[in-house]
Amino acid sequence: MFGLLAGRGFLTLPRAGLLGPRRTKLDAGNMYDKMKFEFTKENQARIASMLTWYPAEERRGALLPLLDIAQRQHGWLPITAVVAVAELLQIDPMKAYETAKYYTMFYMKPRGKFVVSVCTSTPCYLHGGDELLKACSKMLRLQPGETSKDMQFTLKGDYCLGACVNGPVASVNDDLYEDLTEVSFESILSDLKCGRVPPAGPCSGRCSSEPIDGQTTLLMEPPPAGYGMRDLDDPGKKCK
């Protein structure tokens, strides 16, 4: 596939029909031109600085960061962006493509401005994560995996967003929203529809992962540094 694109050849794709298989030709040269990708000067400088962290023979270790930079610049990862990353790292383009396809954080087709991921793993499920996903689907009129026609929202059902104690949780792009209810989630989505990004974090009013009912540990002032250490060195004391 990559050789055809780079060589400006033709892609031949099979098509199944009632009268037997047919083949359709696509002009890969025109397709390549339409999806042309180049890193911006700012990102080129970032990449050049990043690659200094890697020995020349280990530059392939920068594959994930470079794919992420490409996606943040373009919004998703067209084939041409994957090839551009592979050329920078001097690796087989198919290796870069396989990596991009493997990780769910990379999108190989256009996505919405806001990617809404609702966690449905066990801790969030026990706190209503499934119901939250259904409510979100109803609010956005999308099924998991779909993108709205105006390209504003993409909805995903996810598994473990790393904040189990604050479930149910959902993420919007890089922001994590915790201790969600249907009411608080609807408010967040309403703000996003109006172009406002609400502050991330718990929606219950607590700080981070502190207990909702108040502090349960460290209820007294801690002793000063070195407290009791001198007693350990007292030669007059005998071990019992």
Beta strands, then each sheet from edge to edge (+ up, - down):
strand 1: 10-15
strand 2: 22-27
strand 3: 114-119
strand 4: 153-158
strand 5: 170-172
strand 6: 175-178
strand 7: 201-202
sheet 1: 1+ 2-
sheet 2: 4+ 3+ 5- 6+ 7+
end
